[in-house]
Amino acid sequence: MSHAATATLIPLEAVDPGMIEAVLDRAFGADRHARTAYRIREGMDWLPGLSLAALDDHDMLVGTIQCWPIALQTKQGQVPLVMVGPVAVVPERQGEGFGVGLMSAMIAEDARLAASGGRALPQVLIGDADYYGRWGFSAALTGGWRCPGPFEQHRLLARGTALAAMPAVGMLGPWEG
């Protein structure tokens, strides 16, 4: 990784939705809506407190992170989770630390919310364990979880203090609150 970029992190709700979509299209392609992650969170709005944007030294939007209310649907009912992602950085700025900064800030904000009496929900994402493992994400307890579309089981990662109490089997989907 090159020198760490200096970023200003702001709440995602302060960013024009069209600009967010443009960053996502540039990072993942216009066909990104076909991905399984979109099916898991279908119909949900991202969570304002945990969704952030990164601006570079010139106040240009270079990255975003979104978190979503989802659930593990089980025979006993639904168990709430937070889905992390996409973590998007525009291609020409990838590798400069913006993604790490966004993830670290989201994890810190989640811990702050939990410490102030909020409910700390386990977090789940579909991604690379080598990258996301630094924040405690692992596939160790997600082997019996399924997704509404194609996915690689070893890339279904989760973290959180309540993770051990989660059901071993279920289908990820939107939170039906």
C-alpha positions as CSV (number, residue, x, y, z in Angstrom):
1,M,0.0,0.0,0.0
2,S,1.2,3.5,-0.8
3,H,1.4,6.3,1.8
4,A,-1.9,6.5,3.7
5,A,-4.2,9.0,2.2
6,T,-5.6,11.7,4.3
7,A,-9.4,11.5,4.3
8,T,-12.2,13.4,5.7
9,L,-15.0,11.1,6.7
10,I,-18.6,12.5,6.7
11,P,-22.0,10.9,7.2
12,L,-23.2,9.3,4.0
13,E,-26.5,11.1,4.2
14,A,-24.6,14.4,3.6
15,V,-23.7,13.2,0.1
16,D,-26.0,13.5,-3.0
17,P,-27.4,10.0,-3.8
18,G,-26.4,10.4,-7.4
19,M,-22.8,10.8,-6.4
20,I,-23.0,7.7,-4.2
21,E,-24.3,5.7,-7.2
22,A,-21.6,7.1,-9.4
23,V,-18.9,5.9,-7.0
24,L,-20.5,2.5,-6.7
25,D,-20.8,2.2,-10.5
26,R,-17.1,3.1,-11.0
27,A,-15.9,0.7,-8.2
28,F,-18.1,-2.3,-9.1
29,G,-19.6,-1.7,-12.6
30,A,-23.1,-0.9,-13.7
31,D,-24.1,-4.6,-13.5
32,R,-23.5,-4.6,-9.7
33,H,-27.3,-4.7,-8.9
34,A,-27.3,-8.4,-10.0
35,R,-25.0,-9.4,-7.1
36,T,-26.3,-11.6,-4.4
37,A,-25.6,-8.9,-1.7
38,Y,-28.3,-6.7,-3.4
39,R,-30.8,-9.5,-3.0
40,I,-30.0,-9.9,0.7
41,R,-30.8,-6.3,1.5
42,E,-33.5,-5.8,-1.1
43,G,-36.0,-3.1,-0.1
44,M,-33.9,-1.9,2.8
45,D,-32.5,1.6,3.3
46,W,-28.9,1.9,4.5
47,L,-28.3,2.7,8.2
48,P,-27.4,6.4,8.6
49,G,-25.2,6.1,11.7
50,L,-22.9,3.4,10.2
51,S,-22.8,4.6,6.5
52,L,-20.0,7.0,5.7
53,A,-18.3,8.8,2.8
54,A,-14.6,9.6,2.3
55,L,-13.4,12.9,0.8
56,D,-9.8,13.4,-0.3
57,D,-7.7,16.5,0.4
58,H,-9.5,18.3,-2.4
59,D,-13.0,17.4,-0.9
60,M,-13.6,15.0,-3.8
61,L,-15.8,12.0,-3.0
62,V,-13.5,9.0,-3.3
63,G,-15.2,6.3,-1.3
64,T,-18.3,5.1,0.6
65,I,-19.3,2.4,3.0
66,Q,-22.9,1.4,3.5
67,C,-24.4,-0.8,6.2
68,W,-27.9,-2.4,6.0
69,P,-30.5,-3.9,8.4
70,I,-30.8,-7.5,7.4
71,A,-31.7,-10.8,9.2
72,L,-30.9,-14.4,9.4
73,Q,-34.2,-16.1,8.6
74,T,-34.6,-19.3,10.7
75,K,-37.3,-21.8,11.5
76,Q,-37.6,-20.0,14.9
77,G,-37.9,-16.6,13.3
78,Q,-35.6,-13.8,12.2
79,V,-32.4,-12.8,14.0
80,P,-31.2,-9.2,13.3
81,L,-27.8,-8.5,11.7
82,V,-26.0,-5.6,10.0
83,M,-24.8,-6.2,6.5
84,V,-21.6,-4.3,5.8
85,G,-21.0,-3.2,2.2
86,P,-20.4,-2.2,-0.3
87,V,-17.1,-0.7,0.6
88,A,-16.4,1.3,-2.5
89,V,-13.4,3.3,-3.6
90,V,-13.0,4.9,-7.0
91,P,-10.5,2.8,-9.1
92,E,-7.8,5.4,-9.3
93,R,-7.7,5.9,-5.5
94,Q,-7.8,2.2,-4.5
95,G,-4.8,1.0,-2.4
96,E,-4.4,4.4,-0.7
97,G,-6.1,3.4,2.5
98,F,-9.6,4.9,2.0
99,G,-11.3,1.5,2.3
100,V,-9.4,0.7,5.5
101,G,-10.3,4.1,6.9
102,L,-14.0,3.7,6.1
103,M,-14.1,0.2,7.6
104,S,-12.2,1.3,10.8
105,A,-14.4,4.3,11.3
106,M,-17.6,2.2,10.8
107,I,-16.3,-0.4,13.4
108,A,-15.4,2.4,15.8
109,E,-18.8,4.1,15.4
110,D,-20.5,0.7,15.9
111,A,-18.5,0.2,19.2
112,R,-19.5,3.8,20.3
113,L,-23.2,3.1,19.7
114,A,-23.0,-0.2,21.6
115,A,-21.2,1.5,24.5
116,S,-23.8,4.2,24.7
117,G,-26.5,1.6,25.3
118,G,-27.4,0.7,21.7
119,R,-27.7,-2.9,20.6
120,A,-24.5,-4.4,19.2
121,L,-25.6,-6.6,16.3
122,P,-23.3,-9.0,14.6
123,Q,-22.1,-7.8,11.2
124,V,-21.9,-9.9,8.1
125,L,-20.4,-9.3,4.6
126,I,-19.4,-11.1,1.5
127,G,-15.7,-10.5,1.0
128,D,-12.1,-11.5,1.2
129,A,-11.1,-13.0,4.6
130,D,-7.5,-11.9,4.2
131,Y,-8.6,-8.3,3.9
132,Y,-11.6,-8.2,6.4
133,G,-10.0,-10.5,9.0
134,R,-8.1,-7.5,10.5
135,W,-11.5,-6.4,11.9
136,G,-12.4,-9.8,13.2
137,F,-14.5,-11.0,10.2
138,S,-14.4,-14.7,9.8
139,A,-16.3,-17.6,8.0
140,A,-15.9,-19.8,11.2
141,L,-19.6,-19.5,12.2
142,T,-21.3,-18.9,8.9
143,G,-21.0,-22.4,7.3
144,G,-24.7,-23.1,7.7
145,W,-25.9,-19.7,6.5
146,R,-27.3,-19.4,3.0
147,C,-27.9,-16.5,0.6
148,P,-30.6,-15.8,-2.0
149,G,-28.3,-16.2,-4.9
150,P,-24.8,-17.5,-5.8
151,F,-22.0,-16.9,-3.3
152,E,-18.8,-18.6,-2.2
153,Q,-19.3,-20.0,1.4
154,H,-15.7,-19.1,2.4
155,R,-16.4,-15.4,1.5
156,L,-19.5,-15.2,3.8
157,L,-17.9,-13.5,6.8
158,A,-19.2,-12.3,10.1
159,R,-18.0,-10.6,13.3
160,G,-19.5,-9.5,16.6
161,T,-19.7,-10.4,20.3
162,A,-23.2,-11.9,19.9
163,L,-22.1,-14.1,17.0
164,A,-21.6,-17.2,19.0
165,A,-25.2,-17.1,20.1
166,M,-26.5,-16.9,16.4
167,P,-28.3,-19.8,14.9
168,A,-26.0,-22.1,12.9
169,V,-28.5,-22.4,10.0
170,G,-30.5,-19.9,8.2
171,M,-31.1,-17.8,5.1
172,L,-29.9,-14.2,4.9
173,G,-32.4,-11.6,3.7
174,P,-34.0,-8.3,4.4
175,W,-35.1,-7.4,7.9
176,E,-38.8,-7.8,8.0
177,G,-39.5,-5.4,10.9
